[in-house]
Amino acid sequence: MSRMWFQKEAENWNEALPIGNGFLGAMVFGGTSLERIQINEDSVWSGGFMDRINPDAKPNLDRIRKLLADGNVREAEKLAARSMYATYPHMRHYQTLGDVWIEFTDMQGGHRLEYTKEHFPVVITEKKEVQEYQRFLDLETAVGGLSYRYGDGGHRREYFSSYPAETIVYQIQAEGQSRLNFEVSATRKDNRSGRGSSYCDGVRTLEGRTISLHGWQGGRDGIGFEMAIRVESKGGSQYSMGSRIIVEGAEKAVLYITGRTTYRSEDPHEWCMKTLSRVCEKETEELKQEHICDYQKYFQTSRLFLKAGEEQNRFPIPERLKRMREGGTDIGLVNIYYDFARYLLISSSREHSLPANLQGIWNEEFEPAWGSKYTININIEMNYWLAEKTGLSSLHMPLLEHLRNMHEHGKETAQKMYGARGFCCHHNTDIWGDCAPQDNHTSATIWPMGGAWLCLHLIEHYQYTKDEAFIREYFDILRDSILFFLDYMVQDEEGYWITGPSSSPENIYLNDKDEFGCLCMGPTMDIEILHELFSGFIQIAKELDMDEELLKEAEERLNSLPPLKIGRNGQIQEWRTDYEEIDRGHRHISQLFALYPGSQIRVDKTPQLAKAAARTLERRLESGGGHTGWSKAWIILFYARLQMGEESWQNLRELLENATLDNLFDNHPPFQIDGNFGGAAGILEMLVQDFNDEVCLLPALSDELCEGRVTGIHLKCGCIVDFEWAGKKIENIRLHGLQNGQVRFIEKDRKPVEISFQENEDKIIKF
């Protein structure tokens, strides 16, 4: 059983527990006297689309390139800031929908006076002490809850966010002599002390059982929203007063919470009312079973069971993390962490929802860190590294569908900024698919590779699914990315085709004039991304017999990309010139894209480059690298690809010890979900690495993970495998063919095994 449990209610947002159905999410605090349920709807963003493209970009493009070629970095960056940065620096950002509050009046104790740091007196209502408190989140059913005893009775609550019902269900049950006395309210405000702003147009009650909170965000051309809460109680009485619903003396009650915006519905209020009416026609147990059945279709597609002792299950999650920080080992916690990542993906990315953003779907703020947007110079891509391999292809689709939303804006950006055909995007996008540069930061803003990296996800989805109808539908996006780079790239003095102006995401170099620089021509990561893009396009175009003329151009361009270079310190060069880094421990390790998620660097195929990649990591870590959650997750993946199991395990430990909050959320800091997904992908990459027709098994297994079982691993060759291992050796593989194909399994110190299989054929391979 994969279950997270805690012995006290959440004291802050980072201790609350997440639930979600892709569209509708909540953070549940588990309060006994005051419960807070913070609600998100994935399309609540700060406003409508803005045309932010700088009209001066194209006329100055060649001049910027010339300045960079001549080594005049400072002048190039100054001109780029004036001509290429967007006319308005920030695209739209994600926001909370609001809060539902349940105040349990008979669980309130006395009062005390406190003073804020501004010396304002505040009366604090104390809560009564309870016994046997426990709250939990069951990762196998996606159901959370809590229970406690008080006096002669007890209370039990259970909650979930249902995709079929499009509603959050929060059930409260009194036990023994207890009865329920509470009032429900809704707000959309900044909850920090001393903040008095509300961000909605009104709250009202309807017929004594429904609260409606509504408003517009970003003006009438922005996004209208509605949050609706229906309260149904059994026994006692229920009535409304003001904008609150009051329940007295009830045995049981259920809150049904939903939300909608004008992004999907012309009339969000009407949609919410119809949804609540439909949901309330069913018993809560029926809704729960319907939800569990829907969720487990995804959760059970693939499972990981690392051999672990049972004794640690008697400790709550914060205690288990504490024990690891003190030097203990808890393999069971690794199992839970892995399951939690898959739970988060299922809960924040469902069919036709928006993609999981920087916080998945969970955000309590109106101005969140980095706008809680789609940052596409690694972060949102990392969110989906786990999807295809674990059979969650359909949950990858929200990202790919959003790429369709970006396409037209990206074509406009390519033409207006670069005078190029095709489409491009920079390092961020938003709900509307904005592709213009984001921010005013030289180290990140001018980097037109975001669309190309996302196109690699189109290629990956096709490689795993072989869905010809899908790739034909999306081929125009892939083709337009190729067209952009055919026009945008320039030849250097050696005749290689390179990008520019561009940057190595968020890093800074020191040139031979002792000038700090970010903008450059042909940074290594760009070339590595383009190697994957051109290679993937060529493979697909040949398989589908499409676009012969463009195929020839792509092959020529692929063969004229500059090779990877090893620098004077034995590292993979980050820039075309072997510049000195200003921040040697930088969180981005962009030059190792070719190691992961790319595959140009491999221990068995390119040993010298692999050695240089290991040196690159060594230098980063010596200088304090890997200090953010997602960066540490990426390092686990790098070491896995280098087949350095103990180093992978050590960095996994450090991810749990230093970059994981008590509710298992990744801590950038602040909370950022990519580390959860990247960490789980790293665990899996230690066990199985897929290079199309070659699959490496247990390539980076640490001594701590010497025994286990994994099921439902999808491979690009067209099959699904389960396998078990003990003593760090594979015992057997069960294979199911999804199509006719063959695969070569490679395990350290064993002869490779080549297997052919047929569609729907099941095979057992003994070792």
Secondary structure as GFF3:
##gff-version 3
##sequence-region A 1 767
A	DSSP	beta_strand	3	6	.	.	.	ID=ss1
A	DSSP	three_ten_helix	13	15	.	.	.	ID=ss2
A	DSSP	beta_strand	17	20	.	.	.	ID=ss3
A	DSSP	beta_strand	24	28	.	.	.	ID=ss4
A	DSSP	beta_strand	34	41	.	.	.	ID=ss5
A	DSSP	alpha_helix	57	69	.	.	.	ID=ss6
A	DSSP	alpha_helix	73	83	.	.	.	ID=ss7
A	DSSP	beta_strand	98	104	.	.	.	ID=ss8
A	DSSP	three_ten_helix	105	107	.	.	.	ID=ss9
A	DSSP	beta_strand	108	115	.	.	.	ID=ss10
A	DSSP	beta_strand	121	127	.	.	.	ID=ss11
A	DSSP	beta_strand	131	138	.	.	.	ID=ss12
A	DSSP	beta_strand	143	150	.	.	.	ID=ss13
A	DSSP	beta_strand	153	162	.	.	.	ID=ss14
A	DSSP	beta_strand	167	176	.	.	.	ID=ss15
A	DSSP	beta_strand	180	187	.	.	.	ID=ss16
A	DSSP	beta_strand	202	206	.	.	.	ID=ss17
A	DSSP	beta_strand	210	217	.	.	.	ID=ss18
A	DSSP	beta_strand	223	234	.	.	.	ID=ss19
A	DSSP	beta_strand	237	241	.	.	.	ID=ss20
A	DSSP	beta_strand	244	250	.	.	.	ID=ss21
A	DSSP	beta_strand	252	261	.	.	.	ID=ss22
A	DSSP	alpha_helix	268	279	.	.	.	ID=ss23
A	DSSP	alpha_helix	284	299	.	.	.	ID=ss24
A	DSSP	beta_strand	303	306	.	.	.	ID=ss25
A	DSSP	three_ten_helix	311	314	.	.	.	ID=ss26
A	DSSP	alpha_helix	317	325	.	.	.	ID=ss27
A	DSSP	alpha_helix	331	348	.	.	.	ID=ss28
A	DSSP	three_ten_helix	369	372	.	.	.	ID=ss29
A	DSSP	beta_strand	374	375	.	.	.	ID=ss30
A	DSSP	alpha_helix	379	383	.	.	.	ID=ss31
A	DSSP	three_ten_helix	388	390	.	.	.	ID=ss32
A	DSSP	alpha_helix	393	418	.	.	.	ID=ss33
A	DSSP	beta_strand	428	429	.	.	.	ID=ss34
A	DSSP	alpha_helix	450	465	.	.	.	ID=ss35
A	DSSP	alpha_helix	468	488	.	.	.	ID=ss36
A	DSSP	beta_strand	490	491	.	.	.	ID=ss37
A	DSSP	beta_strand	497	498	.	.	.	ID=ss38
A	DSSP	beta_strand	509	510	.	.	.	ID=ss39
A	DSSP	beta_strand	516	517	.	.	.	ID=ss40
A	DSSP	alpha_helix	524	544	.	.	.	ID=ss41
A	DSSP	alpha_helix	548	558	.	.	.	ID=ss42
A	DSSP	beta_strand	580	581	.	.	.	ID=ss43
A	DSSP	three_ten_helix	590	592	.	.	.	ID=ss44
A	DSSP	alpha_helix	607	622	.	.	.	ID=ss45
A	DSSP	alpha_helix	629	641	.	.	.	ID=ss46
A	DSSP	alpha_helix	645	658	.	.	.	ID=ss47
A	DSSP	alpha_helix	674	685	.	.	.	ID=ss48
A	DSSP	beta_strand	688	691	.	.	.	ID=ss49
A	DSSP	beta_strand	694	697	.	.	.	ID=ss50
A	DSSP	three_ten_helix	703	705	.	.	.	ID=ss51
A	DSSP	beta_strand	708	715	.	.	.	ID=ss52
A	DSSP	beta_strand	719	726	.	.	.	ID=ss53
A	DSSP	beta_strand	729	737	.	.	.	ID=ss54
A	DSSP	beta_strand	741	747	.	.	.	ID=ss55
A	DSSP	beta_strand	753	757	.	.	.	ID=ss56
A	DSSP	beta_strand	762	766	.	.	.	ID=ss57
###
